[in-house]
Amino acid sequence: MILKATITAASHYLPENIISNREMEKFVDTSDEWIQSRTGIRQRHKVKNGEATSSMGIKVANKILKKTKISPTEIDVIITATITPDMLFPSTASIIQKEIGAINAWAFDLNAACSGFLFSLETAQSLIESKKYNKILVIGGDTMSSIIDYNDRATCVLFGDGAGAILLEASNENNGIMDSVLFTDGSGGERLYMPGGGSLYPSSKKTIDSNFHYLKQDGREVYKSAVRGMTEAAIEILKRNSLSAEDIKLFIPHQANKRIIEACSSRLGLNSDQVYVNIDRFANTTGGTIPICISEATENNLLKKGDLILLAAFGAGFTWGATLIKWGNLN
């Protein structure tokens, strides 16, 4: 019998500190109207001093353990999708593993930018279907405030901090992750990147003075590529599973820009009731957007057993893809 990787629990965490668009007006040349009309964002969350990606990951992991009442020693693997690890090494996943007491789990980070959570789902699904592992924590989260230049209005208004997580378990039922398509095109790397901090441009006074440790983005090109990539990946998933837009209960896209979400939804033929949007409250939390949406959807009782969920994301690399899930029972 073929095992399926099924989501049995979800959780999310947003830092307490909220920065509204009005507050952004105080230190960068922008306005609430400008931000909302172009991105759909009203506010974003920011970590407090001493709080990092692992801090948020520990919180969402512990929430799942509390919800499911399983012991941390039952967790087999922890995958953390992030581009803002606490440090280059050890992995943020290993820090989370230690702090939650998952002593039997092996853990690693996965870097695919805003597509990282989908890449992590595919990885976790394969591990479960290998029949070697039964319970995998997949965490997506980023402390984007740590790599944002708050003097650059083109990027600083777009991002927020936050994390979400799901527990994947082996199931013999016909639900769980049904299909996925994932892509990478390295030629897009110069459109969205952070040059400093790696082996090419290690930290130095020169890299700091040159702002190499901040995110750089060609917004126009990223917008066009994101709409095209997310739409085409979602269409491919629907076609090869003989599905139409009417079959999808909920479309959960990466929350990068409301215009991107609306363009993709329109091209897919979805109505607004089928599309989950929270970018207005949280901005772009990168690896955290999709798991945060999944967690909120479960808390709001928007999903029932048998519902089909379509996920889509696009990120630096370029990376992009889509995942089809048949919803099962939560613990």
Secondary structure, DSSP 8 states (H G I E B T S, - for coil): ---EEEEEEEEEE--SEEEEHHHHTTTSS--HHHHHHHH---EEEE--TT--HHHHHHHHHHHHHHHHT--GGG--EEEEE-SS-SSSSS-HHHHHHHHHT-TT-EEEEE--GGGHHHHHHHHHHHHHHTTS-SEEEEEEEEEGGGS--TT-HHHHTTB-EEEEEEEEEEESSS-EEEEEEEEE-GGGGGGEE--SSSSSS-S-HHHHHTTTTS-EE-HHHHHHHHHHHHHHHHHHHHHHTT--GGG-SEEEE--S-HHHHHHHHHHHT--GGGB---HHHH-B-GGGHHHHHHHHHHHTT---TT-EEEEEEEETTTEEEEEEEE-----
